[in-house]
Amino acid sequence: MKFAFRADASVTIGTGHVMRCLTLAERLRSFGADCTFLTREHEGHLHPHIEARGFKSLLLAPGVAVNRSLTKSVDYRAWLGVEPLKDAMETLTCIGDEYFDWMVVDHYGLDAVWECAMRSRFRYLLAIDDLANRPHAVDLLLDQNLGKTPMAYNGLVPSTCICMTGPQFALLRPEFAAVREKSLARRKLSTVRRLLITMGGVDAENATGAILDALALFEKFFELHVTVVLGPSAPWRNQVIEQARTLPFPAEVLVSVKHMAELMCEADVAIGAAGSTSWERCCLGLPSVQLVLADNQRPIAEALSAAGAACLVEMNTLSTDLYRILDQIFNDNSLLYIMSEAAAKVTDGFGAERVARQLVRGF
């Protein structure tokens, strides 16, 4: 079977859309599928990374540069850089005469208009969405977010469309499920010694730096060992590396890590963006403090907070909120285990397997 993926990464969009598509593509490849990626040449695109993972990657022309301030905007159409029909025509031109079984589209700037234009070259279409804010003309829809049900897409998808909703379909790499049992076992006796900070593959606003500054205000936390993970496109990477050298507590900065599951397994608490890595932390039962870096992340953060799986911190009250939450955890280690159990119930890490089998099985 032949699959095409249309997803973008940039300093505005972040890396999450492409990365979760790569996870699905790798699972499909294990079933013998052939996968091709089409991604626009925005600043911070992941074309080299896609090829390094062994997939064919076709670049679409850059389009209009997107201002980084739009990261928090709901004008998702602007993230595309071109008009949707122009994107559709460029996509079809880029794939040439090839015919594919599936098109997988993961982009907030694309909807039913674009999807209808794909019908002549693709037998089936899958849309990966988080927003439920626009119509889709697809055969299958995936929304992996906590609390989402197929009812959220009533009137937005064809009556024949199958909706896979909820974190049981979260697209996680297999290494997370592989260390899940080990990670959950160590939570039973966990104390706060190792803190992991992961603010996404880009962190355009340098929330990482603000967190490190906040931690440096409180001597009580100086015995923590802090690990910071950044993506290769993070614009503040060099500044964060330099900042880590001056902190009053041990801190290491890792870039482009290939062992995130092990890092999460070893951590006692994580501070992270409320994006797709939320499901990785949940799979491993890792208690989390979450920050909302974009409007589309707020529903995730609020749902996980309501489930008791994570604590929500606002950027405008970061220092006081962070101190309050970490102080509570320091004074009552049972909170760690309570949060861990709640997180572990959210997802088991086998979502990519479930989605891939549905795609290979077809209709």
Summary of the structure (lengths in Angstrom):
residues: 363
radius of gyration: 20.2
end to end distance: 13.7
largest distance: 63.6
contacts: 1276
relative contact order: 0.13
helix: 43%
strand: 20%
